[in-house]
Amino acid sequence: MDDALVHTLRMSSPPDDVGTLHDLLESVWADVPSIAVRERFGFETALVELVGNVICHADSGSGVSCTLSIETVENRIEALLSDTGEPGDVELRGRDMPDGLSESGRGIPLIQALVDELSYEREGGFNRWRISKQLSV
């Protein structure tokens, strides 16, 4: 991959859900077949977890709209997600996987285990998420 390749998705939930994301990722993998299956799986799992959490937890009852951009360039794949959901009480540092009996709290530690970078900020009425993974291509 010499040049950056960007795929963008705008979605509103409801009616959109993570199935819409899977359609976008199929397009990414078709356009960038050099990404190893293992790296695809890790990035896709992290991104589905992130989008699923936004849809589930950021919706105050009137739905949530998101813009997602996935960029592949050289040896990196990155996703930028901006959503109109409620501000998150998000703590990214020092997050450990909860014990096996916990019913929540696995999302952020799982994402962090699967990608190299995860960031969150609230800016101008939007939640902004970024995940990035180095590739072996």
N, C-alpha and C positions, 0 to 999 in steps of 0.2 A: 504494500500500500504506500504509494508515494504522496498522493493528495488526500486531503480530508474529504470524507464522504459523510453527509449529514442526512438523517432520516427524521422527519418531524411528524408528530401526531397530536391532534387536538381532540380531547375527549371530554364528555360530560357524563357524570354518573349521578343518578341513572340517566339514560339507559345503558351507557357503556360500562364495561367491566374489564377485568384482566384479559378476557378473550380478545378484546380489541388490541391489547398490547402484544399478545402472541402473534396476531396477524402482522403487526409492524416488525416484530423480531424475525419472522420468516423472511421478510423482504431484506432485512439487514444481512442475515446469514446467506441469502442467495447472492447479494451484491458483494459480499466479502467472504468468499469460501475458504480463504486461507486461514481463518481463525479456527483453531483446534476445537474439536467437539467438547473436550473437558472445559476449556475456557469459555465457550459459549454457554455451557450448562451452568457454570458458576455465576456468570454475569446475568444470565436470564433469571436464575433463581433469585438473586439479589434484587433485581429490578421488579420482578413480579411481587416479591415480598414488600418492597417499598410502595409500589402503586396500590397494592391491596390494602396496606395499612392506611394510606392516604384516603382511599375510598371509604374505608371502614371507620376511621377515627377522626378525620378532619371534617366530615359532613355534619353540619349542625341541624340538619333536617330539611334543608332546601337544595341538597345536592352539592356537588363540587365539580368545578371545571379545571382541567389540567392541560398544560402544554408540555410535551415531552420531546426532547431532541436527543438523538443518539448520534454521536460522532465517532467515526473510526479514522485514525490517522497513524501511520507508521506502526508503532508497537503499542498502541493504547486504544481502548474503547472507553467512552465516557457518556454518561446520561445526565442531562439536566432536566429536572422536573420542577415546574412552577404550578402551584395550585391555589385556588381561591378559598380553601378550607379555613377552618378556625386555626388560630395560632397554636402551634404545638408547644407543649411543655417538654421540650426535647433536651435530653442530656446524652451527649455522644461519648464523653470520656468516662473511662472506668466502668463500662458496662460489661458485666459478666452474664453468661447464660444462666438463667434461673434454674432451680432444681426441677427434677422431672415431674413433680406434682403441681407446679405453677401453671396457671391457665393463661398467663399472658407474660409479656416481657421478653419474648424470644426474637422479635423482629430485628431490632437494631443490632444485637450481638451476632445474629445470623448474617445479616448484610455485611457487617464489618469483617466477618470471617471469610467471606467470599470475594471481596474486592479490596483494593489497596487503599482507597480513600472514600470516605463518606463525610459529607458536610451538610449543614442545615443553617439557614438564616431566615428571619422574617424581615421582609423589605417591601414597603409600599403596599401593604395589604395582601401580600402574597407570601406563601411558604415557598422557599427555594431550596431544593435538594440537589446534590451532585454526588454521583458515584463514578469512580474511575478504576480501571483495571489495566495493568501492564500485560502485554501479550508476548508470546514467545515466537511470533511470526518473523 
